């Protein structure tokens, strides 16, 4: 009888198999042993319709440098150590008090509770069935379930954002690509057909605004759940040719849009697409210093030059906190092809966002290190990124994706839109050169 009660509570997302109280998303409610990670008390609640930094007055507790990192190595990843070693004169990690700011709408939490009882993997882990909305596996049993939580996490139901992609060369010079991105999940999409579109996870559109030589090019994506059964559908409008073409290369290790070879298509959003080319292992939880509550990187008084330093993002603007993360390792399956032979992800327990990533080349050597700069968009109860950085350790070049400084408008979440706006026929009328 007692065992049955415990199982019921586990499935409801209330308690772990070890008797720990859990949030609806499966995170431990309690603080860690020494209190450096506090208990979760409901997340950040700040009034107002604009993003503001509730921790602007805080000072860092610790600065980790190439000189002292050995004393803190237990809370660092291999990628962070590699960055400290690669840039000994400029890279450091400022550690601040930990704030568990993750907050989500009650409807999303309710969906996660439902999923804990009903969602299951399908098609050998390449799909998910029986789920509602978001976070299909609050209590993941394996690595691929944890990855699906990142793929299927909540990002406002729909969004419109102005963002910058910044390409920085080894000498510190940089170039900018300005984009307007729109995304919509089923519940915010008029005209969505639950039968015809049952395998569609979300619809997205990305239009290049600048520089002028690229302006007017538009990428349209229908992101599918099971991409083995139905590959991602993508189209590209070329403003110069005024033509819409299918874009099957926008998948896996196909080149990212205007990224100068610094990111693959599946490097966006830290990792996006299909998990089918890797064998995934869930290696358990660790307490790691990860980029968190990076409100400074949304400051509209900043310029790209303030953020894009030589070798890496300006570390004086970043913030790290100790959080519990799930470590997931993906190794390329025999017979599969990808430029990354291994990927290592560290997923924040409160949000299922990938906070840090490591990508290895086909010699098994660490090649690229990624950081996702978490921010809680408290005006919409959405945890997401203030930007992502991908560092190439071999070339000393790096890319920032999704940077929000100098944006013309704040991110709009929950915008109602129509499925017709995410069809190939809509691209031509949008194209501007």
C-alpha positions in Angstrom: 0.0 0.0 0.0 2.8 2.4 1.0 4.6 1.6 -2.2 1.5 2.4 -4.3 1.1 5.7 -2.6 4.8 6.6 -3.3 4.4 5.6 -6.9 1.3 7.8 -7.3 3.1 10.8 -5.8 6.1 10.2 -8.1 3.8 10.2 -11.1 2.2 13.4 -10.0 5.6 15.1 -9.8 5.4 15.6 -6.1 8.1 13.3 -4.7 11.1 11.4 -6.0 11.8 7.7 -5.6 14.0 8.6 -2.7 11.2 10.6 -0.9 12.4 14.0 -2.0 9.7 16.6 -2.7 9.8 17.6 -6.4 8.4 20.4 -8.5 6.0 19.7 -11.3 9.0 19.7 -13.7 10.8 17.1 -11.5 13.3 19.4 -9.8 14.2 19.0 -6.1 12.3 21.5 -4.1 14.8 21.4 -1.2 18.0 23.3 -0.8 21.3 21.4 -1.3 23.3 20.2 1.7 25.3 23.4 2.4 22.5 25.8 1.4 24.5 27.2 -1.5 21.5 26.2 -3.7 18.4 27.4 -2.0 15.0 25.8 -1.9 12.6 26.5 -4.8 9.8 28.7 -3.5 7.8 29.4 -6.7 10.2 31.3 -8.9 10.6 35.0 -9.7 7.6 37.2 -9.4 8.1 40.8 -10.5 5.4 43.1 -11.4 5.5 45.2 -14.6 5.5 44.5 -18.3 9.2 45.1 -19.0 12.2 43.1 -18.2 14.2 44.4 -15.2 17.2 43.0 -13.2 16.1 42.2 -9.7 19.7 41.4 -8.7 21.4 44.5 -10.1 22.8 45.4 -6.7 24.4 42.1 -5.9 28.2 41.5 -5.7 29.9 38.3 -6.8 30.9 35.8 -4.2 33.8 34.4 -6.1 35.9 34.8 -9.2 37.2 31.6 -10.7 40.4 32.2 -12.8 43.1 30.0 -14.4 45.0 30.5 -11.2 42.4 29.1 -8.8 40.1 26.9 -10.8 41.6 23.6 -9.5 40.1 24.4 -6.1 36.6 24.7 -7.7 37.0 22.0 -10.4 34.2 19.9 -8.8 31.7 22.5 -9.8 33.1 23.1 -13.3 32.6 21.3 -16.6 35.4 20.2 -18.9 34.3 22.9 -21.3 34.7 25.6 -18.7 38.1 24.3 -17.8 39.1 24.4 -21.4 38.0 28.0 -21.8 40.0 29.0 -18.7 43.0 27.3 -20.1 42.5 28.6 -23.6 42.2 32.3 -22.5 44.2 32.6 -19.3 44.5 36.3 -19.5 40.9 37.2 -20.0 38.4 34.4 -19.3 37.0 34.1 -15.8 33.8 33.0 -14.1 32.1 35.4 -11.6 29.9 33.4 -9.2 26.9 35.1 -7.6 24.3 34.0 -5.1 22.0 31.4 -6.5 18.4 32.4 -7.2 16.0 29.7 -8.4 13.9 32.1 -10.5 12.2 29.6 -12.8 8.4 30.3 -12.9 5.9 29.0 -15.5 2.2 29.3 -16.0 0.0 26.9 -14.0 -1.4 25.4 -17.2 2.2 24.4 -18.2 2.8 22.9 -14.8 -0.4 21.0 -15.0 0.5 19.6 -18.4 3.9 18.4 -17.0 2.0 16.6 -14.2 -0.2 14.9 -16.8 2.8 13.9 -18.9 4.4 12.3 -15.8 1.6 9.8 -15.9 1.0 9.4 -19.6 3.8 10.5 -22.0 6.1 7.8 -23.4 8.8 7.5 -26.0 7.9 6.2 -29.5 9.8 5.1 -32.6 12.9 3.9 -30.6 13.1 7.3 -28.8 12.8 9.4 -31.9 9.3 10.5 -31.0 7.0 11.2 -28.1 3.3 10.2 -27.7 0.6 10.6 -25.1 1.8 14.0 -24.0 0.1 17.4 -23.5 1.9 20.7 -24.3 5.4 20.7 -22.7 7.9 18.8 -20.6 7.0 15.2 -21.4 9.3 13.5 -18.9 9.6 15.3 -15.6 11.2 12.2 -14.1 13.4 11.0 -17.0 14.6 7.4 -17.0 17.2 7.9 -19.7 19.2 10.4 -21.6 16.9 10.8 -24.6 13.9 11.6 -22.3 15.9 14.4 -20.8 16.8 15.7 -24.2 13.1 15.7 -25.2 12.4 17.9 -22.1 14.7 20.5 -23.6 13.2 20.2 -27.1 9.7 20.4 -25.7 10.1 23.0 -23.0 7.8 26.1 -22.8 8.8 29.3 -24.6 5.7 31.3 -24.2 3.5 29.4 -26.6 4.5 31.8 -29.4 7.1 34.6 -29.7 8.4 37.4 -31.8 11.9 38.7 -31.3 14.5 40.9 -32.8 17.9 39.3 -32.3 21.5 39.5 -33.4 23.9 36.9 -34.5 27.5 38.1 -34.0 30.5 36.5 -35.6 33.7 37.3 -33.9 37.1 36.6 -35.5 40.3 35.6 -33.7 41.6 39.2 -33.8 38.5 40.5 -32.0 36.8 42.0 -35.1 33.2 41.1 -35.5 30.3 41.3 -37.9 26.5 41.4 -37.2 23.5 39.7 -38.7 20.2 41.1 -37.5 17.1 38.9 -37.7 13.5 38.9 -36.9 12.3 35.6 -35.6 8.7 34.3 -35.0 7.6 31.0 -33.6 4.3 29.5 -32.7 3.3 26.3 -30.9 -0.1 24.7 -31.6 -2.2 26.4 -28.8 -1.4 29.8 -30.2 -2.0 29.0 -33.8 -5.3 29.6 -35.6 -5.9 27.1 -38.3 -3.9 24.3 -36.5 -5.3 20.9 -37.4 -4.7 18.3 -34.7 -5.0 15.5 -37.2 -3.0 16.9 -40.2 -0.4 18.5 -38.0 -0.2 16.0 -35.2 3.6 15.5 -35.8 4.4 19.2 -35.9 6.0 20.5 -32.7 6.1 24.2 -33.7 6.2 26.6 -36.7 9.1 29.1 -37.0 10.1 31.9 -39.4 13.4 33.7 -39.5 13.9 36.8 -41.7 17.3 38.5 -42.1 17.0 42.3 -41.7 20.7 43.3 -42.1 23.3 43.5 -43.5 21.9 44.6 -46.9 23.5 41.8 -48.9 21.5 39.3 -46.9 18.4 41.3 -46.1 15.1 39.8 -47.3 16.2 36.2 -47.1 13.7 34.2 -45.1 13.8 30.7 -43.6 10.5 28.9 -42.8 10.5 25.7 -40.6 7.8 23.2 -39.6 9.6 21.5 -36.7 8.3 17.9 -36.5 8.4 15.7 -33.4 9.4 12.4 -35.0 11.9 13.6 -37.7 12.7 10.0 -38.8 9.1 9.4 -39.8 8.7 12.9 -41.1 11.8 15.0 -41.5 11.8 18.7 -40.6 10.1 20.7 -43.3 12.1 23.8 -44.3 11.9 26.4 -47.1 14.1 29.3 -48.0 13.1 32.5 -49.7 16.0 34.0 -51.6 15.4 37.7 -52.0 17.8 38.1 -54.9 16.2 35.3 -56.9 12.7 36.0 -55.6 12.2 32.3 -55.3 11.0 29.9 -52.6 12.8 26.6 -52.4 12.8 23.6 -50.1 15.8 23.6 -47.8 16.6 20.1 -46.7 20.1 21.1 -45.6 18.5 23.0 -42.6 19.0 20.0 -40.3 21.6 18.1 -38.3 25.1 19.4 -39.2 23.9 21.5 -42.1 25.3 25.1 -41.9 23.5 27.6 -39.7 22.0 30.7 -41.4 24.7 33.3 -42.1 26.9 31.7 -39.4 30.2 31.6 -41.3 30.6 27.9 -40.4 30.5 28.5 -36.7 27.3 26.7 -35.9 25.3 23.8 -37.3 21.6 23.9 -37.9 21.1 21.8 -34.7 23.3 24.2 -32.7 20.5 26.7 -32.5 18.7 26.9 -29.1 21.8 25.0 -27.8 20.4 21.9 -29.4 17.4 21.5 -31.7 16.1 18.9 -34.1 16.1 15.2 -33.9 18.0 13.0 -31.4 18.2 10.0 -33.6 21.8 10.1 -34.6 23.2 9.7 -31.1 23.0 7.2 -28.3 22.1 9.1 -25.2 23.2 8.4 -21.6 21.8 10.1 -18.5 24.8 10.4 -16.2 22.9 11.9 -13.2 22.9 15.2 -11.4 25.8 17.5 -10.6 26.1 20.9 -8.9 27.7 23.2 -11.5 28.3 26.9 -11.9 26.2 27.7 -14.9 25.2 31.0 -16.6 22.0 32.1 -14.8 19.9 35.2 -14.4 22.0 37.1 -17.0 19.8 40.2 -17.0 22.8 42.4 -17.7 23.0 40.9 -21.2 19.5 42.3 -22.0 20.5 45.9 -21.1 19.5 48.0 -24.0 22.1 50.6 -23.2 24.8 48.1 -24.2 26.2 47.8 -27.7 27.5 44.7 -29.5 31.0 46.1 -28.9 30.4 46.0 -25.2 29.5 42.3 -25.3 31.7 40.8 -28.0 35.2 40.8 -26.6 38.2 39.1 -28.2 38.0 35.4 -27.7 34.8 35.3 -25.8 31.8 37.2 -24.5 32.8 40.0 -22.1 32.9 38.1 -18.8 32.3 41.3 -16.8 28.7 41.2 -18.1 28.0 37.6 -17.3 26.7 36.0 -14.2 27.1 32.4 -12.9 25.3 30.6 -10.1 25.5 27.1 -8.6 22.6 25.0 -9.8 21.8 21.3 -10.0 22.0 20.1 -13.6 21.4 16.8 -15.4 24.4 15.7 -17.3 23.5 13.9 -20.6 26.1 12.5 -23.0 25.3 11.7 -26.7 27.7 9.5 -28.7 27.3 9.2 -32.5 25.7 5.9 -33.4 27.7 3.5 -35.6 26.9 4.2 -39.3 25.6 7.7 -38.6 27.2 10.9 -39.8 27.7 14.2 -38.0 30.6 16.6 -37.6 30.3 16.1 -33.8 31.2 12.6 -32.6 30.1 13.3 -29.1 28.0 16.0 -27.4 27.7 16.7 -23.7 24.8 18.7 -22.3 24.1 20.1 -18.8 20.4 20.8 -18.3 19.1 23.0 -15.6 16.8 21.0 -13.3 14.3 23.9 -12.8 13.8 24.6 -16.6 15.2 21.7 -18.6 17.2 24.3 -20.6 20.6 23.3 -21.7 22.9 25.7 -19.8 26.3 24.4 -21.1 27.4 22.1 -23.9 30.5 20.5 -25.3 30.9 19.3 -28.8 33.7 16.9 -29.8 35.2 16.4 -33.3 35.6 13.0 -35.0 39.0 12.5 -33.4 37.3 12.6 -30.0 38.8 16.0 -29.1 36.9 18.8 -27.5 36.2 21.3 -30.4 33.4 23.7 -29.4 32.1 24.9 -26.1 28.6 26.5 -25.8 27.0 28.6 -23.1 23.3 29.5 -22.8 22.8 32.7 -20.8 19.6 32.0 -18.9 17.1 34.8 -18.1 13.7 34.6 -16.6 11.4 36.7 -18.7 9.3 37.5 -15.7 6.7 39.6 -17.5 5.6 36.4 -19.3 6.7 33.6 -16.9 9.1 32.2 -19.5 12.7 31.0 -18.8 14.8 31.3 -21.9 18.1 32.8 -23.1 19.6 36.3 -23.3 21.9 34.8 -25.9 24.0 31.7 -26.7 27.7 31.6 -27.3 29.5 28.9 -29.4 33.3 29.0 -28.9 35.6 27.3 -31.4 38.7 26.2 -29.4 40.7 25.5 -32.6 40.2 28.8 -34.5 39.6 31.1 -31.5 36.5 32.4 -33.4 33.1 32.4 -31.8 29.5 33.2 -32.5 26.8 34.7 -30.3 23.3 33.7 -31.3 20.1 35.4 -30.1 21.7 38.4 -28.6 19.1 40.9 -27.4 21.1 44.1 -26.8 20.3 46.9 -29.3 17.0 45.2 -30.1 14.3 47.4 -31.6 11.6 45.7 -29.5 11.5 43.4 -26.4 10.5 39.8 -27.0 6.8 39.4 -27.3 5.4 36.1 -25.9 2.0 34.6 -26.3 1.2 36.4 -29.6 -1.8 35.0 -31.4 -1.1 34.1 -35.0 -2.3 32.0 -37.9 -1.0 28.8 -39.5 -1.4 30.5 -42.9 1.5 32.9 -41.9 3.8 29.9 -41.7 3.2 28.5 -45.1 5.6 28.7 -48.1 3.1 30.8 -50.0 3.5 33.5 -47.4 7.2 33.9 -47.9 7.2 35.6 -51.3 4.9 38.5 -50.1 7.1 38.9 -47.1 10.4 39.1 -49.1 12.0 42.5 -49.2 15.3 43.4 -50.8 
